[in-house]
């Protein structure tokens, strides 16, 4: 009887802790319609995964991690937010589904950012509307360390991901690389 009670108590405690941890996770979704084919947008976000710095307004650089695939399941990229590499994310592509044009970029390592690794990620979905337009959906799920910062930084994260969607649109339509130096001018074209 004591063993059953103890097991029940431990299970309840684990469930409570799991629920409390889940409550500290924040999320939001950004969608953007782009007037080009879904295949072209998918090429930028899904097939050129490690080259994200070409279509991201706050990255100073990005690269594939040697020994991982160039795209697809298990591909790993490093996204640098400053030139000295002290502020970065290392993201692994999982749940890669090229037929559905979707994947998850799981954040496995960070430097200089308040993100919890293994819990924070971005889901990418590219959905065709017709032959010459599509919708990209970016859903970010994250937990900060300390957790109370999650709600405080949500607006900034949301703004950055919205800007990223604009940058994807611009890079896909023009082929021009987007970076912190030129994004302010680029953004004016899409508002």
C-alpha positions in Angstrom: 0.0 0.0 0.0 2.8 2.4 0.9 4.6 1.6 -2.4 1.5 2.3 -4.4 0.9 5.6 -2.5 4.5 6.6 -3.0 4.4 5.8 -6.7 1.1 7.7 -7.1 2.6 10.7 -5.2 5.8 10.7 -7.4 3.7 10.4 -10.5 1.6 13.4 -9.4 4.7 15.4 -8.5 6.2 14.7 -11.9 3.0 15.6 -13.7 2.8 18.9 -11.7 6.4 19.8 -12.5 5.8 19.0 -16.2 2.7 21.1 -16.2 4.5 24.0 -14.5 7.4 23.8 -16.9 5.0 23.8 -19.9 3.3 26.9 -18.6 6.5 28.8 -18.8 6.8 28.1 -22.5 5.9 31.0 -24.8 4.8 30.8 -28.4 3.6 32.9 -31.3 2.9 32.5 -35.0 3.8 34.8 -37.9 2.3 34.3 -41.4 3.1 36.1 -44.6 1.8 35.8 -48.1 4.6 35.9 -50.8 3.8 36.4 -54.5 6.0 33.6 -55.8 5.8 29.9 -55.9 6.0 27.8 -52.8 8.9 25.9 -54.4 11.0 29.1 -54.5 10.3 30.0 -50.8 11.0 26.3 -49.8 14.3 26.5 -51.6 15.4 29.4 -49.4 14.2 28.2 -46.1 14.2 24.4 -46.5 16.9 23.5 -48.9 19.4 26.3 -48.2 19.0 25.9 -44.4 22.6 26.8 -43.5 22.5 29.9 -45.6 19.9 31.6 -43.4 22.1 34.7 -43.1 21.3 35.6 -46.7 17.6 36.0 -45.8 17.7 37.1 -42.1 17.8 40.8 -41.1 19.7 40.4 -37.8 22.3 37.7 -38.6 25.9 38.7 -39.3 26.6 35.2 -40.7 25.6 31.5 -40.7 27.1 28.2 -41.7 26.5 24.5 -41.8 28.1 22.3 -39.2 30.6 20.0 -40.9 29.6 16.4 -40.9 25.9 17.0 -41.1 23.7 16.9 -44.2 23.5 20.1 -46.3 19.7 20.1 -45.8 17.1 17.6 -44.6 16.8 15.7 -41.4 19.7 16.2 -39.1 21.2 19.2 -40.8 22.8 21.6 -38.3 23.4 25.3 -38.8 25.0 28.0 -36.6 23.4 31.5 -36.7 25.7 34.3 -35.6 24.1 37.5 -34.4 27.4 39.3 -34.0 30.7 39.3 -35.8 32.8 37.8 -33.0 30.4 34.7 -32.6 29.6 35.2 -28.9 25.9 35.6 -29.6 24.6 32.7 -31.6 22.2 29.7 -31.9 23.0 26.2 -33.1 19.9 24.7 -34.7 19.1 21.2 -35.9 16.6 20.5 -38.6 14.1 17.8 -37.5 10.7 16.5 -38.7 11.9 17.5 -42.2 9.0 16.9 -44.7 9.8 18.3 -48.2 6.6 17.0 -49.6 4.6 19.1 -47.1 7.3 21.8 -47.1 7.7 21.8 -43.3 10.3 21.2 -40.7 11.3 22.2 -37.1 14.5 24.1 -36.3 15.3 22.9 -32.8 17.7 25.1 -30.8 20.3 22.9 -29.3 22.9 25.4 -28.2 23.0 29.2 -27.6 25.6 31.8 -26.7 24.7 35.2 -25.3 20.9 34.6 -25.5 18.4 33.8 -22.7 16.9 30.8 -24.5 16.5 27.3 -23.0 18.0 24.7 -25.4 16.1 21.6 -26.4 12.8 23.3 -25.5 13.0 26.3 -27.9 12.4 25.8 -31.6 10.8 27.3 -34.8 8.4 25.4 -37.0 8.5 26.4 -40.7 5.5 25.7 -43.0 5.3 26.8 -46.7 1.8 26.4 -48.2 1.0 27.0 -51.8 -1.9 29.3 -52.5 -1.7 28.9 -56.3 1.1 28.6 -58.8 2.4 32.1 -58.2 1.8 32.7 -54.5 2.3 31.0 -51.2 2.0 31.5 -47.4 4.9 31.0 -45.0 4.1 30.3 -41.4 6.7 30.6 -38.7 5.8 29.4 -35.3 8.2 30.0 -32.5 8.0 28.1 -29.2 10.5 29.1 -26.5 11.4 29.2 -22.9 13.8 31.8 -21.5 16.3 31.4 -18.7 15.1 32.8 -16.3 11.6 31.8 -17.3 10.0 35.1 -16.1 11.7 36.9 -19.0 9.6 34.9 -21.5 6.7 37.4 -21.6 9.1 40.4 -21.5 11.0 39.4 -24.6 8.0 38.0 -26.6 7.4 41.3 -28.4 11.0 41.6 -29.5 11.1 38.0 -30.6 7.8 38.5 -32.5 9.1 41.6 -34.2 12.4 39.9 -35.2 10.5 36.9 -36.7 8.1 39.2 -38.6 11.1 41.0 -40.0 12.6 37.6 -40.9 9.4 36.8 -42.9 9.8 40.1 -44.8 13.5 39.3 -45.4 12.6 35.9 -46.8 10.1 37.5 -49.1 12.7 40.0 -50.4 15.5 37.5 -50.8 13.1 35.1 -52.6 11.8 37.7 -55.0 15.0 39.6 -55.8 17.9 37.3 -54.9 19.4 40.1 -52.9 21.0 39.1 -49.6 19.4 40.8 -46.6 21.6 41.8 -43.6 21.5 44.3 -40.7 22.9 47.0 -42.8 20.4 47.0 -45.6 17.2 45.7 -43.9 15.8 49.1 -42.8 15.6 50.2 -46.5 14.3 46.8 -47.6 11.6 46.8 -45.0 10.1 50.1 -46.3 9.3 48.3 -49.6 7.0 45.7 -47.9 5.0 47.8 -45.4 
